[in-house]
Amino acid sequence: MRLSLPVLLVTLALCYYEADAVICPAALTDATQFLFISEALYKLQLQRFNAPPEAVEAKLQVKRCTDKISLGNRVLLTKAWVKVILKCGYIDLSKILS
């Protein structure tokens, strides 16, 4: 068992050395919509991912919880994401959010 973690880390390092911190625009759009649009609209947006119904329901259940977060705190979360995104190399956020 002790050897399994180092082997896993070496395997990940060798196989994914070209990975970078670029955020997928679809993931960013989904995260923003998750916080700011209604549940009904978000459910329609989830259809583009062809997810199984139980996965969609699980995500909507979490959304019902996050919808209870105040608008001000949701804006703060989004500002934090923007800082991370800018550190990862995105310069033109309007391209991502459109």
C-alpha positions as CSV (number, residue, x, y, z in Angstrom):
1,M,0.0,0.0,0.0
2,R,2.8,2.4,0.7
3,L,4.1,2.2,-2.8
4,S,0.8,2.9,-4.5
5,L,0.7,6.6,-3.8
6,P,4.1,7.4,-5.2
7,V,3.3,5.2,-8.2
8,L,0.1,7.1,-8.7
9,L,1.9,10.4,-8.5
10,V,4.6,9.4,-10.9
11,T,2.0,8.1,-13.4
12,L,0.0,11.3,-13.2
13,A,3.1,13.4,-13.7
14,L,4.2,11.4,-16.7
15,C,0.8,11.1,-18.3
16,Y,-0.5,14.6,-17.7
17,Y,2.6,16.8,-17.8
18,E,1.1,18.9,-20.6
19,A,-2.0,19.8,-18.5
20,D,-2.5,23.4,-17.8
21,A,-4.8,25.6,-15.7
22,V,-7.0,26.8,-18.5
23,I,-10.6,26.7,-17.6
24,C,-13.1,25.4,-20.0
25,P,-15.4,28.2,-21.1
26,A,-18.5,25.9,-20.8
27,A,-17.5,25.1,-17.2
28,L,-17.2,28.8,-16.4
29,T,-20.5,29.6,-18.0
30,D,-22.2,26.8,-16.2
31,A,-20.8,27.9,-12.8
32,T,-22.0,31.5,-13.4
33,Q,-25.4,30.3,-14.5
34,F,-25.6,28.0,-11.5
35,L,-25.5,31.0,-9.2
36,F,-27.6,33.5,-11.1
37,I,-30.4,32.0,-13.2
38,S,-33.6,30.4,-12.0
39,E,-33.9,26.7,-11.5
40,A,-36.2,26.2,-14.5
41,L,-33.7,28.0,-16.8
42,Y,-30.8,26.2,-15.4
43,K,-32.5,22.8,-15.9
44,L,-32.8,23.7,-19.6
45,Q,-29.1,24.7,-19.7
46,L,-28.2,21.3,-18.3
47,Q,-29.8,19.5,-21.2
48,R,-26.8,20.4,-23.4
49,F,-24.6,18.1,-21.4
50,N,-26.8,15.0,-21.9
51,A,-26.5,14.1,-18.3
52,P,-28.5,11.2,-16.7
53,P,-31.7,12.4,-15.0
54,E,-30.4,11.4,-11.5
55,A,-27.3,13.6,-12.1
56,V,-29.5,16.5,-13.2
57,E,-31.7,16.1,-10.2
58,A,-28.7,16.0,-7.9
59,K,-27.3,19.2,-9.4
60,L,-30.7,20.9,-9.0
61,Q,-30.9,19.8,-5.4
62,V,-27.6,21.6,-4.8
63,K,-28.8,24.6,-6.7
64,R,-31.8,24.8,-4.4
65,C,-29.4,25.1,-1.5
66,T,-27.1,27.7,-3.2
67,D,-30.2,29.7,-4.2
68,K,-30.5,30.5,-0.5
69,I,-27.2,32.4,-0.6
70,S,-27.7,36.1,-0.6
71,L,-27.1,37.9,-3.9
72,G,-24.3,39.9,-2.4
73,N,-22.4,36.7,-1.4
74,R,-23.0,35.2,-4.8
75,V,-21.4,38.3,-6.4
76,L,-18.4,37.8,-4.0
77,L,-18.1,34.2,-5.1
78,T,-18.1,35.3,-8.7
79,K,-15.4,38.0,-8.0
80,A,-13.2,35.3,-6.5
81,W,-13.6,33.1,-9.6
82,V,-12.7,36.0,-11.8
83,K,-9.5,36.5,-9.8
84,V,-8.6,32.8,-10.2
85,I,-9.5,32.9,-13.9
86,L,-7.3,36.0,-14.5
87,K,-4.4,34.3,-12.7
88,C,-4.8,31.3,-15.0
89,G,-4.2,33.4,-18.1
90,Y,-7.6,34.6,-19.4
91,I,-7.4,38.2,-20.4
92,D,-10.7,38.7,-22.3
93,L,-13.5,37.5,-19.9
94,S,-16.1,38.9,-22.3
95,K,-15.3,36.1,-24.8
96,I,-15.8,33.5,-22.1
97,L,-19.0,34.9,-20.7
98,S,-20.7,35.5,-24.0
